[in-house]
């Protein structure tokens, strides 16, 4: 039926009428001259605002263009957040649902028309809400692994008026520090406005949904049109709820920053908090064990002997009459290393390249030969270590279902090609790191019941080496000490003779083959104390484990507070005796959410530190954006591709040990930026335990000052930066920020590298730079 504007005599509850006739005659209304119009490409969006000549009639806002999921929610949210009441609305689309022609009748809170002078501001406000949404490719976070899917997208609009006030305060230099009380108040006001707008949108959709349900006759069979409308409404409800969850999370972050600021002020001024205000105490984490000073033997003096290897219990003769008992392994004296590491990640200055992806095993040229040819370029770029793929024979092509650990012939290359690659790396000072897969091991023969539990080769184990919670493999060992890995027999690390076999093999990999570091795969599968024992017995220069744990989500939205997540990583490192580091999955999860959604407030925890594991125990945190599992062709949990530059600007300037993914370093767009950032890190002396002071963390920008800590012996995160040594400042996000505006560190700064959404500065106190160019970097 045709909708006539004359039918709306007075403000009434919001009404939604669905039409499917693209050729329907539009309501004929006598109007004043159109006062504002945003013209994007015709296929995208056209917005017009008009006031009917009759002053008692509402203002008309008409939107035409392509139809997209979440469009209605964004339209209504932008109108509500501008302070307008939606009196009625007509929602039209073509038969295919590809285009829309929506008309909203809106009024001010007192029921009047929106003044013509404010029409341009409304269009500008809606442009923020809809322009970028239609013109840019959505950054949709893909769900994967055991992590929940993210439904819908975060709203792109902000409370424009309040944001303008924030920018004005910055422009007038009211904000001289990130903890300025005026700035904090404005941020809180902005978060509250956004939260109120999101809540109003949820209410509006719920009311419209209730009206839609009432329009369907009770107990009547729903028509196809009704079902379609319900699907559209449910889609809008899901999007609106996600936006509300995100605004609630943002408010939580702002309140945490406010409480931290107030606690700091009370401490600095020696003033008690206002009556009735309870200042929360900073969260206390379990204190990590210090890296044992006696873990390695002295660099001079006697040699360090490996533990004697205990033989496995005698085994009954096999059906073929062959005694398959495991013989004692020959003890190989360990060769003392020079330049022993001061942390599990070398000397703290390590920069790791993951030298493969999920498809490297399929390379027409054997992968170890590919890397051998690139060693010079890898070293020149500034990398100090290369993480190599699993080198052993394997059931799977990628090497993660190993069989005979002493067989180093794989799809990546032969043992000879592997040894040649390692030799070339060590000749230029690179540390070759082996991918150690010892949570599970695939057997090469079956027992008399057809179960795969008989191993061949030098480590001729049997069912006793398999945990007894693997009945499909006939495991006769003890209960597993970690998570079960269903595809393969789980190794029973509680057996001393099994551990001794693995130590002997690791020592052979180090002393004979030439590896100098270990990356332990799937360490959640067995107790961390065994990883610590293997590291203690083999003394690698680098050691880090893959403790991949699910982040904390609520209704599909990443929680602001990820302390419990990083605490679990810390607990694993602590259980290993502190002698091995761990991949920082907490930082990956938070960082990719922040850059994809424009939620940079996520990048500071309630104590003012980085929110990932790196903000808790930086010398044990190995930061990364992507690996062969999360990205590559698997795409289990990918980092937003369009924001990779921002991601590397973060991890390559921050504490922790950064790891660069091979695909990214070889990407012609990213390689130049990555190489620049590595050189800046080296020039400024940034290490795994550098100090960091977070200068700004709001919705639109994150900025930090990073340098040498004043107290080099402090364990954990430090914000006290030594101004007498080189340091850097960085920002990610699209809001303006410059260290020269507030003279961070009482220095002037020169922008040395930048890209879309990121920039990095170095202090001019330690560079020969023309000071006349320093102020040109304010809006970088």
N, C-alpha and C positions, 0 to 999 in steps of 0.2 A: 504494500500500500504506500501511497505517496505521503511524505511527511511535510506538513505545512507549518511554517514558523508561526503563523497566526494562532495555532493551537496552544502555544505557550503563552498564557496570559500573565503568569506570575511565576516566580521561582518555585521549583518543585524538586522533589528527590531526583537524583541522577537517573536517567533513563537511557537504555541502550537498545536500539532497534537495528537489527541486521538486515541488510538488503543485498541482493545478488544480481541486480539489474544494472549493468554498466552504463546503459543508455538512459537511465532514469533522469527525469527533468529535475534540475536542482531547484531548491526553494527560491522563489522570487521575492526578494526583500529590497525595499528602497533603502539605500545606504548612503552614507556620506562617502566622500572620496577616500579610497584606500590610503591608509597612512603609513603602512610599512609592509614590506614584502621581501622575503629571502628567496632568491632564485638560484637553485642548484641545477645541475643538468636535469632536463625534463623527466627523464626516467627515474630520477632519484627523489627529489622533494621540492615542493613549492608550498610556502606558508604565507597566508594573507590574514590581516586583522582589519575588521570593519565595524563601525558603529552604525546601527540602523538609525534612520532619521527620527523615529519615535524613541524618545529618551527613556521610556519605561521598559523598552526591550533590551535584552542582554547584548553584550558585545559578541560578534561572530568571529571565531578563529577557524579557518579552513586549511586543511592539510591534504595535499595530493602527491602521489608518488608511488614508489614500489612498496610492496608489503613485505615485512620481515617479522620473524618471531620476536616477540617482546616489544614490538612497535607501539601497541596501544598503551602498554604500561609506561613507556617513556614519554608518550604524548601527555597522558593525564598527569604523570608525576611532574613534568615541567610546568604545567599550568598550575597545579596545586602549590608547588614550591615557590611560584611567583606571587602567591597570596590570593589567588582567584578561586571562587567557588564555581564548580561546573554545574550549571542549571540543568542542562540537557545535552545530549550528544546523539548524532546520527552517524553510524558506522557503516560504510559501504565498501564493497570490494567487487571485482569482476568475477565472472563465473569460475575462473581458474584460481582465484585467490592470489593473483600476482600483483595487482595494483589496488590502491585504496583511495577513497575520497571521503575523508572524515570531516565532520563539521561539529564544532563545540560551541555551545552557548554559555558564556561565562559572565560573571559579575563580580564586583568587589565585595568584600564582606558585608557592606551596608546595602547591597542589592543594586548598586548603581553600575552604569557602564564604566569601562576602563577609559580614563581620559585619553584623548587622542595623543597628547604629548608623551604618554607612556607606551604607546604602541611599538615604537622602535626598540625600547628596552625589552619588551616581551619577546619580540622576534629574536633579539640577540640572545636572550635567555634560552629560548627554544633551540637556537642554533647550537649552543653549547650542548644541549641535551640530545639533539638529533643530527646535527650536521656531521660531526665526526663519526657517529654511529653508522651513518649511511655511506660516507665516503671512504672510511678505512676498513680494511679487512679485519674482522673480529679476531681477537686473540683468545681463542677458546682453549682452555686447559683440558688436555685429554686425560681421562681417567686411565688407570692401569694398575697392574699387579694387584695387591690387596687393598689399594687405596680407593676411597669412594669417588664416584663420578661427580663432577661439578655441573650442576644444572643451571642453564641460563647464563647470562652475563651480568657483570656489575653495571650499575647505572653510570653513565658517563657524565651526567650533569652534576654541577656543584651549586651551592647556594651563592649565586653570582654576586649579589649585593655585599654579602659578608666577605666573600673572597676579595672583592675589590677593596674593602676596608683593610684587609690583611696586607694586600699589595701596597696600598697607600701608606700604611704604617712602615713598611719596609722602605719604600721610596723616601719617606721623610726621616729615615734613620731613627725612627722611634725604637725599632728593634735593634739593639746593639749586641745582643747575645741570644742564643736559642732559648735561654731560660728567662727572658725578659717577661715580667708579669703581665704587661699589656698584650704582648704577643700570645702568651699562654691563655689569657682570657678570650682573645679573639679566636684562637684555635678551638677552645671549648664551645664558644658560641656557634662557630661554623659547624662543628660536629653535631651540636644539638639541633641546628636548623636542618641539616641533612637527615638526621634521625627522624625528626618530626615529619619531614616531607615523605620519607619512605614509609613511615607508619600510616600517614594519611592515604597513601596510594594503596596500601593493603586494605584499609577500611573501604575505600572507594570500590575496589574490585570485589570485595566480599558483598557489598551492598548490591552491586550490579549482578553478581552471581545469584543472590537470593531473589532478585527481581526476575531473572531469567527462569529460575526454577518455578516460580509462581505462575509464570506465563504458560507453563505446560500443564494441561488438564490432569488432575489427579488420577492415577492408575491408567492413564491413556498411554498407548504405545508411542514412544518418542519418534518424531519424524527424523529423517536424515539431516534436515536443516538444523533441527534442535541439537542433534548430536554434534554436528559440526561446530555450532556456536559454543556448546559446552567444552569441546576440545580447545577452542581458542581461549575461552575463559580460563580453563585450567592451566594452559600455557602461560597466560598473563599472571595467574596467581603464583605459579612456581617462580617466575622471574621476580615478581614483587617481593616474595618471601626471601629470596636470596639477597636482594638488595637490602632489605631490612636487616637480615643477619649481618651483612657486611657493615652497615651503619652502626649496629650495636657493637660490633667488634672494634670499629674505629673509635667509638666513644670510650670503650674500655682502654684503648691505647692512650687516648688523650688524658683520661683520668689518671692513668698510671704515671704519665709524665708530670702531670700537675702535682701528684702526691710526692713524687721524687723531688721536684723543685722546692716544694714547701718544706720537706724534711731537710734539704740542703740549706735553705734559708734559715731555718730554726737552728741548725747546727752552727752555721757560720756566724750568726748574730747572737748566739747563746741565749735565744729567747724560747720560752715555752710555747707550745702550740696554743691557738685560741681555745677558750673554754668549749668543751663539748666536742672538740675535734681530736680524733684518734689518728695519729700518724703511724701508718703501718711500718713494721720493721722490715728491712730488706730480707728477701728470702734467703735462707741458709742452705747451701748445697753441701753434700757430703764432701769432705776435704779429700782431694785425690792424693794418692801416695806419690812421694817425690821419686823421680827417676833414680834408681839405686846407683850410688857412686861406685860401688864395688861390682857392678854387673860385668864389667870387662876387666881382663887382667892388665897389669901395668904394661906400658908400651916397651919397656925393657925388662930384662930378667928372664926367669924361667918360662917355658911354654905352658900353655893351659891344656890339660888333657881332657878329652871328652869322656863322659861317663862310660863305664864298662857296659857292654851290651849283653843283656840277659837272654838266654835262649828260650824259645817257646816251649811249653810242656810237650813231652813226646806225644806223637800222634800215631794212631793205629795205621797199619799198612793199608794202602788203598786197594780197590778191587783189582787193580792191575798188578798188585803185589809190590808196588814201589813205595818205599818209605818216603813220605812227604813231610817229614818233620822239618821244622824251620831251624836251620843251623845258625849258630852264633855268627854275628857279623864281625868282620875285621874292623878293629878300632883304628880310625884315621886321625892322627894327631892334628889338632887345629893350628893353623898358621896365624900368629898374631897379626892384627891389622895395625897399620899406622893411621894417624888422623882419625881416631875413633870418635864416633858421634857424641855430641853432648845432649842430644834428644833422640827419640825414636825416629825422627825425620832428619837424620844427618846432623849438620852443624846449625840447622835452623834457617839456612839460606837456600834450601832446595826448591826448585821449580820443576815439577814433573810433567812429562808429556806421556799421555796414554798413547802408545805407539801402534794402535790397531783399532778396528771397529768390528762389528758382528760379521761382516762379509769378507774380512781380510783373508780368511782361510781359502777363499775361492779365487784369489788373485791368480791370473795366468802366470805371472812371475812370482816365484816363491817369496812369501812375505818377508822372511828374514833377509833375503837379498834386496828387497825393496828398501827396508830400513838401513841395511848396510850402505846403500848408495846415498842415503840421506843424512848419514851421521854428521858430516861436516856442517850441513845447513842447520841441523838441530842444535849442535853446539854453538854455532855462530849466533843463533837466535837468543841464546842465554839460558836454555834449559840445562839442568844439571843431572837429570835422571830420566830414563825411559822405562816405562812399564810395558813389558813384553807380554804377548799372549801365552796361554798355557802351553808348555813345550813338550808335554808327554803324549804318548799314544793314547787315543781316546775313542770311545764308542761314537761320540758326537763329533761332527766336523769342526766345531769351534773349540773343542778341547776340554769342555767342562764335565765330561764323564770319563775320567782317566781310567786306564787299565794298568799296564806295567809302567811304574813310575821311572824306571831306569831306561826305558825305551824313549829316546828323544827324537824319534822320527815322526813328524806330524804333517798335517796338511799345510802348515806354515813353512815347512822346510825340513831338510835332513839335519841330523845331529852335527854334521860337519858345517853346514850353512849357519846353524845356530851359533856354534862356537866361533866361527869367523865374524859374525855380527857382533857378538859380545866382545871379542878382542878389539875390533875397530872402535867400539864405543869406549872401552877403557883407555885406549890409546889417546883419545882426545879429552879424557877426564869425565866422561859421562858414566853414571852409575846404572848398570843394567839391573832391572827389577823383575823377578820371576813371579808369575801368577801361580800361587800355590793352592791347589785344590786337594785338600786332605779331609774334608768333611765326609766324603764318600769315595768309594772306589769300585768300579765295575769288574766283576770276575770274568775270567776267560773260559771257564769250564763249569759244567754242571755236576751236581752230586747224583747219587743213584735215584733221587726223587725228582730229578729234572730242575732243581733250583740252582741258580747261578751264584755259587759261593766258593768256588775253587779257583785260586789265583796261581798264576804261573810266573816264571821269571825269578829274579833274585829275591823278591819279597813274596815267597810262595805261601801266602796265608790260606786259612780255611775259614769255616763258619764261625770259629771262635773269635775272629777279628771283626765280626759284624754284631751290632747291637741286637739284643733279643727282642726289641720292639719292631724288628723287621722280619716277621714270620714268613713273608713271601719269599725271602731269601734264606730262610732257615738259620737266622742268626742265633748264635749260642753264647754271645758275650753278655755283658751287663746291660742294664737299662741305659738308654741314651742320656747324655748330659745336656742336651739342648733341643732345638726344634728338629723334627723329623724331616728328612728330604726323601720324598716318596719314590722318585724315579730310579734310585740306585741304592745299593747296600751302604748303610751308614757305618762308618768306621768306629769301633769301640776304643776310644782314647783312654779309657780307664785301665786298659791292659798295659802294663809296663813294657812288655816285650814289643807291643805294637808301637808305643811311643819311641822306644829305642831304635826300632827299624826306621821310623820317620826321621829321627834326629840324624842317623847315619846317612840317610839319603840327602837331607838338607845340607849336611856338611860336604857331601860329595858335589852337590850342585854349586856350592860356594867355592870350595878349594880346587876342584877339578874342572868343572864346566866354566866357572868364572863369574857367576852371579854375585851381586853384592847387596841385594835387597829382596824383601819378600812382600808380596801383596797377598794376604790370606783371603780366600774366597769363602763366602757363606759362613762366617764365624758364629752366627747364631745357632749353628747346628751342634756345637760342642762347647763345653765350658771354657771360659776365657783363661782359666789358669793353665790349661794345656797349651794354648797359644803362647802365653808367657814363658812356659817351660821350653818350647821349641826355640823361641827367640833367645832366651838365656843360654841355650846350649850351642847356638850357631852364630851368634854375634853379627847379624847383618848390619850394614851401614844405614839402611832404611827398612822400616817395618810398619805396615799399616793393614788394617783389616776392614772387610766389608760388613759392617753391622747395619743392615738395611731394616729399619723399623718404620712402621706406619706413623705418620704425623697425626696430630689430634684434630679431628674435624667435628663440626656440629651442623647437622642438617646440610651436609655437603659443602659447608664453608669452613675454610681453615681457621682454627682458633688463633686469636692473638697470642695467647699464652702457650708456648711450646716448651716450658721448663721441664715438664715431666718427660718429654720426648728426648731432649738432649741429656737429661739426667740418666736415662737408660743407656745411652752411648757412653757416658762418663763411667757408669757402673761397670760396663764391659771392659773398658780400658783399665779401670782400677783392678778388676778381677785378674787381668793379665799381669798385674804387678807394675803397671805404668810403663812397661818397656816396649809398648807398641802403640801406634797412633790409630785413628779410625777415620773413615770417610765421614764428612759432616753432612749427613742427609737432612739435618734440621735446617741448616743454612740454605741448602738447595730448595727445600720446600717453601721456606718463607720468602727467599729472594725471588723465585720465579712467580710466586703469587703477587708480590709487591710490584714488580715491573709490568706484569701482564694486566693488572687491575688498576694501576695508578694508586696503589695503597702503600706509599713509601713510609708511612708511619709504622709499618710492621717491622722496620729495620732497626728498632731500638727496643730493648727489654725494659721492664719496670725499674731496673737498677741503672739504666743509662748505658749499658753495654750492648754489643752486637747480640742478637737474639738466638743465634745458633750455638752449636757446640764450641765454635771458635770464640764466643764471648764468655765461655766458662773455663776452658782449658786449651788455650790457643796452640801451645806447643804440641798438643796431641791431636789437633784437628787438621784433616786433609780436606781442603775445600775443592769443589768441582761444580760444574754446571751440567755436564752430561757424561755418560759412559756408554759402553756397548749394550747395556741392558736398558737404560732409561731412554736413550736416543737411538742413533744409528737406524737400522731398518726395523728394530723391535718396537720402538716408540712406547715403552711401558709407562714412562712418566716424563715426557719431554719438556725441556725448557723452551719458552716462547721464542721461536726462531727470530722474529723481528726485534727481540730485545737482548740478543746475545752480546752485543757490544756493551750494553749497560752491565750485564752479568760479569763480563771479564774486567770491566772497569772497577767492579767491586772486589772480586776475589784476588785480582793481581795487585791491588793496592792495600789489602787488609792483612792483618795477622793470619796465622795458620800457614799451612803448606799448600799452595795452589797447584791444581792439576788441570792441564789443558787437554781437551779431547782432540785426537788426531784429525778428525774431519773438519773441525773448526780451524785448526792451524793451517790446514791445506786449502781452506776456502779463500778464494782470491779477494773477497770483500773483507773478511775478518782478519786475515793474516797480518796485514800491515798494522792494524790497531793492536793486536796481541803482541807483536814484536815491539812496538813502541812502549806498551805498558810494562813489558818485562824489563826493558832497559831503564825505565823510570824506577821500577822497584829496585833494581840493582844499584842505580846511582844514589838513591835515597837510603840505601841500607835497610830496607824493610825485611824483616825476618818473621819467623813463625810466632815469635813472642813480642812483636812490636807493640808499642802503646797506641791507643786510639781514643780520640775524643770526638764524639758525635756532635756536630755543630747544628744540624737541622734534620728533623724527620717528620715531615708533614705529608699530606695526601699527594702533593705534587713534586716534592723534591726530598732527596736524602743527601747530606753532605757530612764529611768527616775530615779530621786532621789526624794523620798517622805518622809516627816517627819512632825514634829510639826512646825507650823508657828511661826515666831518671834512675829508677831502681832496677838494675839488670837482673837482680836475684829474686824479684817478686814472682811468685807462682800464680798463674791465672791472669785474667784480663787487667790491664792497667791503662789509666787515662792520663797519667803524668808524663808529658812529652818533654824531652831534653831539647830546649831551644838552641843549644850550642852545637847541635848536630843536624845534618840534612833531614828534611821531612817533606811530606807532600800533603796537599789537600785534594779532595775529589768530590764530585757530585754526580748523581744520576737522577733522572727525572726531567720534566719539561718546564718546571717553574725556574725563574731566575735565582741564581745564587753565585756569589763570588767571595773568596776569602779576603779580597782587598776592601770590601765594603766595611768589614768590621776589624780589619787588620788582625786576622787570626795569627796567634803566636807572636804578635808584635812584629810582624814582618810584611814585606811586600812580596807578591806572588806573580809568577809568569805561567800562563797556560801553555803546557808543553805537549798536550795531546787532547783531542776531542773528537766526538762523533755524534751521531744522532742520539740525543738524550743523555750524553755524558761528557765530562771534562775532567782533566787532572792538571794540577798546578804544582810547581816546585818553588821552594823558597828562594828568593833572589839573594838572600844572604850567602848562599853557597853556589851561585851560578853567575857566570859572566853574561848578564842580560842587560839590554838597553832598558832602563827604568821608564823611559817615555812610553813604552808600549804596554805597561802593566795594566793600566786602567781600561784597556780595550777588551778585557776578558770578562767584564762584569756579567754580561748576558750570555756567556758561552754555554 
